[in-house]
Structures are given as structure tokens and as C-alpha cells.
Amino acid sequence: MPTAARDPAATRLAIAATTGNLVCVTAAISATFGTFLVPLSQDLGWSRAAVSGVLGLIAIVAAVSYPLIGRMMDRLGARAFILGGNLMLGLLIISLSQTTGNIWLFYVQFGAIGLAGATCASPMIAKIVSNWFDQRRGLMLGVTAGVGNGVGATLMPVVAGVLLPLLGWRATYGTIGLIVILVGFPVMWLWLHDTPAHAARTRAPEPARAPVMEGMTLREAMATRHFWVLLTAVASGAGGMTAVFTHVVPMMTDRGFGLAEATATIATFALVTAAWQVVTGGLLDRLRTPLLVVPMYGAAIAGVALLQFGQGSLAMSMAGVLLGIGMGAEYGALSYFCSRYFGLKHFGSINSVLYSAVILAQGLTPAAMDLSYGRTGSYDQASIAIITVLGAGMGLLLLLPGIGQDGRVRLRSRSGIADAPADMALSAG
């Protein structure tokens, strides 16, 4: 198989996938939400819990729509969905600049953002990347998602933090929406093409022209213990980590740190997340074991504890590093293990269901944090709960099997023991 470096189409595909992740809903909405939380609450006269409740709505919309979108992408290809989702996401973020004091309209806007964002989200882009790359799949998933989400989640809060005092939150949301469209759409239009297998079917319907991809159906995957272990372990970790990420600013400013220090911690968190997804992916290509991720969950636990209970700027910087290691490991591992355990034939459907649990945890946990804040006046209890959940997820990872050098793993389902097939696809390495 040719390597990505020797295949210009694969290189362009990787750049387009990275760009799509750079302007996805995670970077544009989740990463900036902590910056907007207090100004929105004060200007519109709503409680923090009422404002952050929109993250729960986004989560519910995405959790419901992910499996449907993934199934349609398995059948029809991903390119058109991702392009349309990017365009609608940008326009809907721009519409937030027109938000009134009607909280129901505010929730309708964010519900629509959840649907558009789900269509062009990282797991949908991961479907394309997984079908293009085999031997270096973990690395390329880490690069495209890690660098894309990480750089986006680093730059977007900086943009919001700089523009908010100058323009106000309305114009700042409008600017972020424009960035989503102007940066993402042209690059993906030019270089983000459908999976090689779908492209072959489009050129010629004869089965001989299309590469064969093998794998479990969603029902078969759900009959395995490992599906539920993976879903629970990663969903719990991702939910807790995203809740912390969206609340770094209020968590720190409530404890007397300045906005600049809080923004710097977010930037560190995001940059380390980006880098660590690449590191995790590369190591998984070599070691192929979930045990690799266990100590990285431990780093996340230490990071949460430092962020909420540590003292001084050095502690906050270290918290950002440790939290980035934890979140980078979670996102670097999920799509990789999904593709290896269950194959690629129905990857869109299976990965979307896994991410439905992740996005649901992501959306509901921040709202729970603010409810806890409303009762106690601090995030102490919420932080302890997140640490506990991360510890449980770390333990569950010990139940997942390793993967052989041929890319196969023997899984026991209710119907017996079967090999998760080594996927076959036109690949760039």
C-alpha cells in the first residue's frame, strides 16, 4: 500500500479532515462556551444553569441523530453530509448574534446547532479517515482529530476572549460563525472526498471495482461485552473531561484567578489534547492495547484535582497538561478501537452509537456541574464526582482485549466467538 507521503490524494484528504475538525462544533461551541457563560447569564438575566443547559440539549439532539447520520453515511457516503453540516453550523452560530431575551428561542437555536454540528462532527470525519488508512490508522486519526480539534479548541477561545471585550458577545458569535464557514467549507469542498470504497462504487457499480470492507453489523457489535465496556469507559471519561473543559474559566475565576490565566489554562489543555491524540494514536498502532490508556486516565484524575483544589499559576498550568493527556487519550482511542474491534463495513453506524453516549455525557455533565454550583456555591462536589467517574472508567478499560498484529481481535458475543475482521479497503498506509 502506498504511504500518505507518496499519495497526494491521501495527504489532501488528511488536511481536509484536519480542517473540518478545526471548525467543528467542539471547537466553535464547546471550547468557547465557558467564555460566553457569564456574559450571557448577566446580559440576558438567566442563571448559569439555564444557559449551560443548552449543552445538554445539543447532547440529546446529537445522541439521537448520530446513529441515523452514521447509517446514512454508510449507505450514501459522507462528503455531502459533512459539507452541508459545516455550512449550516456556521450560519446557525451567526444567528446567535440575534438572540433575544426569549430563552425558548435560545434553546431552539442551540438544538439546531446540535443537529448541524452532529452532521460534520469528528466521528463522521473519522469514518472517512478510517477507510483511507490502515497500518497508520491510529496515527492519522490522532493527527486529523487531535490537531484539528486541539488547534481549533485553542484558537477559538482566544478569538472569543479577544473580541468579547471589544465587540460584545453578539458580534463575537457572528465572527466565530464566519470563521467556521470561511475556513472549513472551501478546503473540504476541494479535498474531502468520500471513502475510497464509496468512490470506487460511484465510478463503476461492478463489485469487482469496489474494495471489500468487512466487519460486524451494529447488532452484532452490541452483542459483545466489549462494545458496552468501551461505550461506558470512554463515555464516562469524555463526559467528565468535556464538562471540565467548558468550565475552566468559571472554575478558575470563581477562585480568584484572572481571565488571562484561565484562558492560558484552556489553551494548554487544548494544545496538549491535540498533541496527545497524535501520541496515543501512534502508540496504539505499535502496542495495540487499551492498557496504554489506563495511566492517561490517572493523569486526568490528577488534573481535575489540581484545577479545583490546587493553588498558584504553576498548579493551573500542570492541571492543563494533565487534563490534556487524559482527554487526548480518550478521543485518540475511541474511533481506533471501534474500527479494530468491529471492522469498517458498518463503522459509521457503530462509531456513531458510541459517540452518541459520549456526546450525551458531554452535554449533561456541564449542566449537572452548574446545578451543583447553584446549590453549593462552588464546583468542589462536582469535581469530586468527576474524579470518581474517571476512576471507574479507568478500571473498565482493564476489561478490553488487545489486538493482534494482523488487526484482528477475538470477541465473544451472545452468538459465540468470532474474529473481528481485518478490514480491507483502498488505503494510504
Buried (B, 14 or more C-beta within 10 A) or exposed (E): BEBBEEBEBBBBBBBBBBBBBBBBBBBBBBBBBBBBBBBBBEBBEBEBBBBBBBBBBBBBBBBBBBBEBBBBBBEEBBBEBBBBBBBBBBBBBBBBBEBEEEBEEBBEBBBBBBBBBBBBBBBBBBBBBBBBBBBBBBBBBBBBBBBBBBBBBBBBBBBBBEBBEEBEBBEBBBBBBBBBBEBBBEBBEEBBBBBBBBBBBEEEEEEEEBBEBBBBBBEBBBBBBBBBBBBBBBBBBBBBBBBBBBBBBBBBBBBEBEBEBBBBBBBBBBBBBBBBBBBBBBBBBEEBBBEBBBEBBBBBBBBBBBBBEBEEEEBBBBBBBBBBBBBBBBBBBBBBBBBBBBBBBBBBBBBBBBBBBBBBBBBBBBBBBBBBBEEEEBBEBBBBBBBEBBBEBBEBBEBBBEBBEEBBBEBEBEEEEBBBBBBBBBBBB
